[in-house]
């Protein structure tokens, strides 16, 4: 499951290049992603589509940079769905985001924390 969620090669490269700073990067991502996840849920609930699209875009970049590619993919889809205000897609993608976010965090913590 972890290999589907995470880009193991990218994570290994980051760990090698950053050495001791890798743990700081990971901790920062985990805290930041929790805030982004909560904010995105609130923005979608309030139907703030432009802000939700921007938050999904930002979350996508953060996830991609750390190798959480499945999470980045869902965020990308959500970015486009919120931009187009496609409510059926948004609801489905928010459920997918919830699952993918929790699985990605769990996989990162199991592998590196």
N, C-alpha and C positions, 0 to 999 in steps of 0.2 A: 504494500500500500504506500509506503513512504516514497518509493521510486516514482510512483504515479503523481504524487503530490509535490515532490521536491526535485529540483535539479541537483542531484548529488555531486556531479562534476563541478558545477559552479560553487557549491558550498565548500567542497574540498579546496578549490582554488582560493576562495576567500579566506578560509581558515589558514592556508599555507602562507598567503601574502600578508595577512593582517596579524598573524601569530596571536599574541596576547590580546590585541584589540578586537579580535573576532568575537569574544564573549561580550564585549561592550556593544558591538554592532548588533548582536543577536538580542541582547537585553533591550536595547533601544527599539529594535523592530517589534519585539513582543509588546512593549508598553505602547508604542505608537499605533500598532495595528489594533490593539484593544480600543483605543480612543477613536480611531478611524471607523472601526466597525460599529461602535455605539453611535457615533455621529451620523453615519450613513443610514442606520436604521431610523434614527429620529428624523432625518431629512426626508426620507421616503414616506414615513408615517405622516408628516406634515405636508406632503406633496410639494415640497420645494425642489422641483425638478432640476433647475439650473444648478443649484448648489449641490444636489445629490449627484448630478453628472460630474461636476468638478471633483467632488470627494471620491467618487468611484475611480476617476482618472488618477488622482493622487495615490489612492490605495493600490491601484494596479501597478504604478511605477515602483512603489515601495516593495510590494510583493515580488515583482519581477527582479528587482535589484538583488534581493536576497535568495532568489531561486525558488520561491514559492509559486511555481508556474501555474498550477491548477487554480490557486487563489487569484492570481493575476488574470487568468482567462475569464473567470466568472466576473471579476471586476470590470473587465473590458466589455463584456456583454451587457452588464448592468449600466455601464456608462452610456452605451448606445441606446439602450431601452429607455433610460430616464430622459435622455435628450429628446427622444421621439415620443415620450409620455405613453409608452405602450404598457398599459396597466396589467394586462394578463401576463406578459413577459416579466414585468417588474416583480410581481408577486412570486412567480416561480423562481426567478433568479435570486430573490432575497432568501428563499428557503435553501437554494443551492449554496448561496454565500455563507449562510449560517453553518451548514454542514462542512463545507470546505474550509472555512475559517477555523472551526474547532479541530478538524482533523489535521490541518497544517500546523497549528500551534502545538498540538499533541505530538506530532511527528518531530518537529524541531526540538521540543523539550526532551523527548526521549533520546534523540540522537546527540544533543549537544549540551544539555543543562544537567 
